[in-house]
């Protein structure tokens, strides 16, 4: 299955919104529970992407008793902070598309670059 960065972003947003200190976000049947994920359907897309996010260190299982319960790691929070704004996400996708690379690592690097450029502009370091 091919990784869909839109799906990655949407899953992370749902986990961020639903998880708290006491409970993770349950992802079993997520496409039925969370309207933001309906478009990914029930063909294994969401579990595949959640497993990928776990392997990439962006989500973890806060309670090992619940195998479908997830929360964000610091890396997951950092990624979301860099892709949260829709205008930035459009820039990130545009750059990724124009250079022909869309791996999560590359998208993360582009997101950091876009964030750094915005900071530099705000501070008056660039035009």
N, C-alpha and C positions, 0 to 999 in steps of 0.2 A: 504494500500500500504506500502511496506517495504521501509525504507529510504536507499538510495544508496549514500554512501559517495563520490564516484567518481563524481556522478551527483552534489552533494553539492559543491564540489571543483570546478567543471567546471562552474557552475552557478556563483559562487563568482568571478571567474576569468573574466567572461564575463562582469559582472556588474562593476567590477573594471576598466576594459578596456574602457567601453562605457559611464559610468556616468561621469559627470563633475559638477562643481559648479552650473551651470544654469539648467542642465537637468539630470534626472535620466535615467537609462537604461530601455527601454520598453521591457517587458517580454512577452507580448501577441504574440503568434505565434513564440516564441523564437527559436524553433527547425528549423523553416524555415529561420529565419533572420541570425542566428549565426552558422557558420559551426561547431563550437566546441560543439554545443548542438544537432546537427542533429541526432546523435545516440540514443537520448532519445525519438524521435518520438512525435507524436501528441496525445498520449493516456492519457494526463493529468499528466504525470510524472513531467514535469517541473513546472507547476503551483502548484502542490502538494508540491514539494520541496521548491519552493519560499515561499509558505505560512508557511512551517515549519521553514525556515530560519528567517522569520519575527517574528514568535512566539519565536524563540530562541534568538532574539535580534541581529542578524547578519546583517540584512538588514532593511531598513526603506523606507517609501514613502516621498521623499522630497517635493512633491507637491501633496496635497490631491485631487486636481482636476483630476489627472491622476492616476487611480487606478492600472495601470500595470507598473508604473514607480518606479524604485528602485535604491537606493544607499547603499553603505556599512556603517555600524556603526563602531565605534572603535573596537568592538569585532570581526566584520567581517574582518577588516583589520588585526587585530592581528592573527586571525586564518590563514589567507592567508600567512602572513609572516612566520608562523611556518610550513606550508605545501607547500610552493612555490617550493623549490628545489625538483626535481624528485627523487634524491637519498634519501632525507629525507622522502618523501612521501612513497617510497617503504619500508623503515625501519618501518614507522608508521603502514602501512598496515600489514606488517609481524608480528609485535608485537601484534597488534590488533587481527589478525587471530590466533596467537599462544595461546593467553589467552582466546579467545572465546568471546570477547566483542567488539562491533563495534558501540556503540552509539556515537553520536556527542560529548557528554561530555567526554567520555572515549578517543575518538580519539583526542580531544583537549588536554586532559591531557598528552597523550602519546607524542603528538607533542611538547608540552612544555618541557617534559622530554628529548626528542631527542635534542631540541634546547639548553637546559641547559647543556647536556652532551657535545655537540659540543663546546660550550663556554668554559666549564671547560678544555676540551682537548686543545683548542687553547691557553688558559692561563697557561697551564702546570700543572693544578690541578689534572689531572688524566692521566693514561697511555693509 
